[in-house]
Structure formats: C-alpha cells, structure tokens
Amino acid sequence: MKIVPYYLLVFIFAATSWSCGVVNTVAVNATTNIVDFGFGSIFEESDLDFAEKSIPGNLTLIEALYRAKDRDDDHLALLLTEGYTGYTLGFVEDVDAERAKVLYARARDYGLKVLKKNKVFAEAFDQDIQSFTKSLNQFDKDDVPIIFWTANAWGNLINVSISDPEVVGDLPKVNALMEFVLRHDEGYYYGSAHLYFGTILATIPKNLGGKPDSAKQHFDKCLAIGQNKMLLPFVYMAKSYCVQVQDKELFLKSLRTVDETSIDILPEQRLVNAIAKRKAKMLAAKVDDLFF
C-alpha cells in the first residue's frame, strides 16, 4: 500500500478546508439542475405506485440540497412547496387527513419563507386583511409561481382542516393570494386559480356566501384554459359544484369524461391526470350517497 507523505496530507487538508465552501456550492448547483429534470420526469410518470414510492425520496434530496446551501434557495423552496403539495393531494389526503395537514403545512411554510423575505409582506402578514392584501403589491408576475403554490398548499390545508376555526380563519389570505394570481397570470398551471375559486365558491353553502353560478364560471374558464386536457377540474367540479346544486347528470358526465380521456392527452402531466382518474373512481362510488 502506498503511503501518502505527512506533508501532502496537511496540504490536502488545508486545500480542502479552503475550498470546501466553493466545492459545496458548485456541487449543490449542479445537483439542483439534475433535480429539475427529475422533477419534470416525475410529472410524466403514469404508474401511480411507482410515483408514490419515488416522490418522498426526491423531496428528501431537495430538502438536503436546500439545507446545504449557504443561504435559502428560493428555487428549491418552490420545488418543495410544489412537490409536497402535489404528493399530499395525490397520495395522502384521501387516506390520512392528519398526515395531510402536516405535509400541507410544511409545503405552505416553505413558500411563506420565500415570500416573507419581502419586508413589507412580512410586516403585514399578521395584520388585518386589508394590509395583507395591499402588501401583495410588492410582488409582480415573476412571483406568480411561488404565490400560487403557497396558496395552493394553504388552501388544501384549510380544506382538510375544515372543522378547525383557527385554520379556516386564514381563508381570506389564501383568497387574496389566488386573486393576485388571477390578476397577473390567470393561465398559470392550466388556469388552476380558477379551479381554486370554483371549488371554494361551490363548496360553501349559499346561505354562508357560496355562489354556485360564479363557481361554474370559474370551472368553465379553467377547463377552457387547459383545453379540457387537465382532468382534475372535472373531478372538483363534480365533487363540489354538481353536488351542491344536485346536478347528477353533469356529475356523471364529468366523471365519465375523466374515465374515457387518455392520460397521454397531456404527456407532461400524466401523473396528475392519473391521480384525477383515481379520484374520479372513488367519487363515482359515492354517487348514491351524494344525490337524493
């Protein structure tokens, strides 16, 4: 075995210590690029079982990269917000509401950490809704992705915590964030801000401020933006609007559309559409309990 001279070991140690920060940053940046490609490939996956087992490992890797950075990385935080939200929606909330609350909160908090770097927003965060809404003027169209996914996670957290008044009390803030998305880029992620408002307005009973007619307009707009290729809006329209107005015919038609549409109609979102198909089947099985 070749022995490394002591002076060479000292040199290696010194060089490593001096360059560690630089090497670490370069390595993290390079790996982040790979993660971006990997994240895209996950959304193209059609095998739900494979995706469910793969995503947690990917999220753990992204969290490790996030912590390895010398400073918080907004792009990695966005991936974590989006990743935890999507994973929880697709694989957790239908089977374990308590675990879903924890994961949605984690996703929301990664997003809020980015947004709170803006001092005006951070100062207004715990103030009245008018101040909160006004603080959003500090952001622009480039901020739509992080604002959308933060609001998406937060809104889903409220949805699975509907019996908790403290959590539900945050709904006006989520609405303000989604209204920002509508103003600056209503087409973002296949018009999903419209999907959010359609679901909210259809879920709340009329006597508590629900607006089924407005909800239907939002669903129609979302479907038009996505050219009927994103299937989740059909599921949520059936689950919220159709049940609220007791339109069984549209309910069955919407779920049939999901069932008959190939997930390859939108290759870059095969996973989301596969999740929509599974949710549609679960919902269809409840038809006799939902309509009277």
C-alpha positions as CSV (number, residue, x, y, z in Angstrom):
1,M,0.0,0.0,0.0
2,K,1.4,3.4,-1.0
3,I,1.7,5.7,2.0
4,V,0.8,9.4,1.5
5,P,3.5,11.6,3.0
6,Y,2.5,13.7,6.1
7,Y,3.2,17.0,4.4
8,L,1.0,16.0,1.5
9,L,-1.8,15.1,3.9
10,V,-1.5,18.6,5.5
11,F,-1.7,20.2,2.1
12,I,-4.7,18.2,1.1
13,F,-6.5,19.1,4.4
14,A,-5.7,22.8,4.0
15,A,-6.8,22.9,0.4
16,T,-10.0,21.0,1.2
17,S,-10.8,23.3,4.1
18,W,-10.1,26.4,2.0
19,S,-12.2,25.2,-1.0
20,C,-15.0,23.3,0.9
21,G,-17.5,26.2,0.6
22,V,-16.8,26.7,-3.1
23,V,-16.9,23.0,-3.9
24,N,-20.1,22.5,-1.9
25,T,-21.8,25.4,-3.7
26,V,-20.8,24.1,-7.1
27,A,-21.9,20.6,-6.3
28,V,-25.3,21.8,-5.0
29,N,-25.9,23.9,-8.0
30,A,-25.0,21.1,-10.4
31,T,-27.3,18.7,-8.5
32,T,-30.1,21.2,-8.5
33,N,-30.1,21.2,-12.3
34,I,-30.4,17.4,-12.2
35,V,-33.3,17.6,-9.7
36,D,-35.1,20.0,-12.1
37,F,-35.1,17.4,-14.8
38,G,-36.0,14.6,-12.3
39,F,-38.9,16.7,-11.1
40,G,-40.2,17.0,-14.6
41,S,-39.9,13.3,-15.3
42,I,-42.0,12.5,-12.2
43,F,-44.9,14.5,-13.6
44,E,-44.7,12.5,-16.8
45,E,-45.0,9.2,-14.8
46,S,-48.2,7.2,-15.3
47,D,-47.5,4.5,-12.7
48,L,-49.1,5.7,-9.5
49,D,-47.5,3.1,-7.3
50,F,-44.0,4.0,-8.7
51,A,-44.6,7.7,-8.3
52,E,-45.9,7.3,-4.7
53,K,-42.8,5.4,-3.7
54,S,-40.4,7.7,-5.6
55,I,-41.5,11.2,-4.7
56,P,-40.6,11.1,-1.0
57,G,-37.0,10.3,-1.8
58,N,-36.9,13.1,-4.3
59,L,-38.3,15.5,-1.7
60,T,-35.8,14.4,0.9
61,L,-33.0,15.0,-1.6
62,I,-34.3,18.5,-2.4
63,E,-34.6,19.3,1.3
64,A,-31.0,18.1,1.8
65,L,-29.9,20.4,-1.0
66,Y,-31.9,23.3,0.4
67,R,-30.1,22.9,3.8
68,A,-26.7,22.5,2.2
69,K,-26.9,26.0,0.6
70,D,-25.1,28.9,2.3
71,R,-28.4,30.8,2.1
72,D,-32.0,29.8,1.5
73,D,-32.6,29.0,-2.2
74,D,-35.9,30.3,-3.5
75,H,-36.0,27.9,-6.4
76,L,-35.5,24.8,-4.2
77,A,-38.2,26.2,-1.8
78,L,-40.5,26.5,-4.8
79,L,-39.9,22.8,-5.7
80,L,-40.5,21.7,-2.1
81,T,-43.7,23.8,-1.9
82,E,-45.0,22.3,-5.2
83,G,-43.7,18.8,-4.5
84,Y,-45.2,18.4,-1.0
85,T,-48.5,19.9,-2.2
86,G,-48.8,17.5,-5.2
87,Y,-47.7,14.5,-3.3
88,T,-50.2,15.1,-0.5
89,L,-53.0,15.8,-2.9
90,G,-52.3,12.7,-4.9
91,F,-51.4,10.2,-2.2
92,V,-52.2,11.3,1.3
93,E,-55.3,13.4,1.8
94,D,-57.7,10.7,0.7
95,V,-56.4,8.2,3.2
96,D,-54.9,10.1,6.1
97,A,-56.2,13.6,6.8
98,E,-54.0,14.2,9.8
99,R,-50.8,13.4,7.9
100,A,-52.1,15.5,5.1
101,K,-52.4,18.5,7.4
102,V,-48.7,18.2,8.5
103,L,-47.5,17.9,4.9
104,Y,-49.6,20.7,3.5
105,A,-48.4,22.9,6.4
106,R,-44.8,22.0,5.5
107,A,-45.4,23.0,1.9
108,R,-47.1,26.3,2.8
109,D,-44.3,27.2,5.2
110,Y,-41.6,26.7,2.6
111,G,-43.5,29.1,0.3
112,L,-44.1,31.6,3.0
113,K,-40.4,31.6,3.9
114,V,-39.7,32.9,0.4
115,L,-42.5,35.5,0.4
116,K,-41.5,36.8,3.8
117,K,-38.1,37.8,2.5
118,N,-40.1,40.8,1.3
119,K,-40.1,43.0,4.4
120,V,-43.4,44.8,3.6
121,F,-45.2,41.4,3.2
122,A,-43.6,40.0,6.4
123,E,-44.7,43.1,8.4
124,A,-48.3,42.9,7.1
125,F,-48.6,39.1,7.4
126,D,-50.2,39.2,10.9
127,Q,-52.1,42.4,10.4
128,D,-55.6,42.9,9.0
129,I,-56.6,41.5,5.7
130,Q,-56.5,44.9,4.0
131,S,-52.9,45.4,5.0
132,F,-52.1,41.8,3.9
133,T,-53.7,42.3,0.5
134,K,-52.0,45.7,0.0
135,S,-48.6,44.2,0.7
136,L,-49.0,41.9,-2.3
137,N,-48.5,45.0,-4.5
138,Q,-44.8,44.4,-3.7
139,F,-44.8,41.4,-6.0
140,D,-45.1,41.0,-9.8
141,K,-45.8,38.4,-12.4
142,D,-42.4,36.7,-11.8
143,D,-43.7,35.8,-8.3
144,V,-46.8,34.1,-9.5
145,P,-45.4,30.5,-9.2
146,I,-44.4,30.8,-5.5
147,I,-47.5,32.7,-4.7
148,F,-49.7,30.1,-6.4
149,W,-48.1,27.0,-4.9
150,T,-48.1,28.6,-1.4
151,A,-51.8,29.5,-1.7
152,N,-52.5,26.0,-3.2
153,A,-50.9,24.3,-0.2
154,W,-52.5,26.6,2.2
155,G,-56.0,26.2,0.6
156,N,-55.7,22.4,0.7
157,L,-54.6,22.6,4.4
158,I,-57.8,24.6,5.1
159,N,-59.8,22.0,3.1
160,V,-58.6,19.1,5.3
161,S,-59.0,21.2,8.5
162,I,-62.5,22.5,7.9
163,S,-63.5,21.8,11.5
164,D,-60.7,24.0,12.9
165,P,-61.8,27.6,13.1
166,E,-58.3,28.9,13.6
167,V,-57.1,27.4,10.3
168,V,-60.3,28.3,8.4
169,G,-59.8,31.8,9.5
170,D,-56.9,32.1,7.1
171,L,-59.1,31.7,4.1
172,P,-59.2,35.4,3.3
173,K,-55.4,35.5,3.0
174,V,-55.5,32.5,0.6
175,N,-58.2,34.2,-1.4
176,A,-56.0,37.3,-1.7
177,L,-53.0,35.3,-2.9
178,M,-55.1,33.5,-5.5
179,E,-56.7,36.8,-6.6
180,F,-53.1,38.0,-7.2
181,V,-52.5,35.0,-9.5
182,L,-55.7,35.7,-11.4
183,R,-54.7,39.4,-11.9
184,H,-51.2,38.7,-13.1
185,D,-51.4,35.3,-14.9
186,E,-54.7,33.6,-14.8
187,G,-53.4,30.9,-17.2
188,Y,-50.7,29.8,-14.8
189,Y,-50.7,26.0,-14.3
190,Y,-53.6,25.4,-16.6
191,G,-55.8,28.1,-15.0
192,S,-55.7,26.5,-11.6
193,A,-56.5,29.7,-9.7
194,H,-59.9,29.5,-11.4
195,L,-60.1,25.8,-10.2
196,Y,-59.5,27.1,-6.6
197,F,-62.2,29.7,-6.7
198,G,-64.6,27.3,-8.4
199,T,-64.2,24.8,-5.6
200,I,-64.4,27.4,-2.8
201,L,-67.5,29.1,-4.2
202,A,-69.2,25.8,-4.8
203,T,-68.3,24.2,-1.5
204,I,-69.6,27.0,0.7
205,P,-73.4,26.8,1.1
206,K,-75.4,29.6,-0.4
207,N,-76.6,30.9,3.0
208,L,-72.9,31.3,4.1
209,G,-71.8,33.1,1.0
210,G,-71.5,30.4,-1.6
211,K,-72.0,31.3,-5.2
212,P,-72.7,28.3,-7.4
213,D,-73.2,30.3,-10.6
214,S,-69.9,32.1,-10.2
215,A,-68.2,28.8,-9.3
216,K,-69.4,27.2,-12.5
217,Q,-68.0,30.1,-14.5
218,H,-64.6,29.6,-12.8
219,F,-64.7,25.9,-13.6
220,D,-65.6,26.6,-17.2
221,K,-62.8,29.1,-17.5
222,C,-60.2,26.7,-16.0
223,L,-61.3,23.9,-18.4
224,A,-61.1,26.3,-21.4
225,I,-57.6,27.5,-20.4
226,G,-56.4,23.9,-20.1
227,Q,-58.3,22.9,-23.3
228,N,-60.0,20.1,-21.3
229,K,-56.7,18.3,-21.1
230,M,-56.1,18.7,-17.4
231,L,-58.6,16.3,-15.8
232,L,-58.6,17.5,-12.1
233,P,-61.1,20.4,-12.8
234,F,-63.7,17.8,-14.0
235,V,-63.3,15.9,-10.7
236,Y,-63.5,19.0,-8.5
237,M,-66.5,20.4,-10.4
238,A,-68.3,17.1,-9.9
239,K,-67.4,16.9,-6.2
240,S,-68.2,20.5,-5.3
241,Y,-70.5,22.2,-7.8
242,C,-72.5,19.3,-9.1
243,V,-73.2,18.0,-5.6
244,Q,-74.1,21.5,-4.3
245,V,-76.7,22.1,-7.0
246,Q,-77.6,18.4,-7.2
247,D,-76.8,18.1,-10.9
248,K,-76.4,14.4,-11.1
249,E,-76.3,14.4,-14.9
250,L,-73.3,16.8,-15.1
251,F,-71.7,14.9,-12.2
252,L,-71.8,11.6,-14.1
253,K,-70.8,13.3,-17.4
254,S,-67.8,14.9,-15.8
255,L,-66.5,11.7,-14.2
256,R,-67.2,9.8,-17.4
257,T,-65.0,12.3,-19.3
258,V,-62.2,11.7,-16.9
259,D,-62.5,8.0,-17.2
260,E,-62.6,8.0,-21.0
261,T,-59.8,10.5,-21.6
262,S,-56.3,9.1,-22.1
263,I,-53.7,10.4,-19.7
264,D,-51.5,10.8,-22.7
265,I,-53.6,13.8,-23.8
266,L,-51.2,15.8,-21.7
267,P,-47.9,13.9,-21.5
268,E,-46.2,16.4,-19.2
269,Q,-48.9,15.9,-16.7
270,R,-49.6,12.2,-16.9
271,L,-49.2,11.8,-13.2
272,V,-51.7,14.5,-12.3
273,N,-54.2,13.1,-14.8
274,A,-53.7,9.5,-13.4
275,I,-54.4,10.9,-9.9
276,A,-57.5,12.6,-11.3
277,K,-58.7,9.2,-12.7
278,R,-58.3,7.5,-9.4
279,K,-60.1,10.3,-7.5
280,A,-62.9,10.2,-10.1
281,K,-63.4,6.4,-9.5
282,M,-63.5,7.0,-5.7
283,L,-66.1,9.8,-6.2
284,A,-68.2,7.8,-8.6
285,A,-68.5,5.1,-6.0
286,K,-70.3,7.6,-3.7
287,V,-72.9,8.7,-6.2
288,D,-75.9,7.2,-4.3
289,D,-74.8,9.0,-1.1
290,L,-74.3,12.4,-2.7
291,F,-77.6,12.7,-4.6
292,F,-81.1,12.4,-3.2
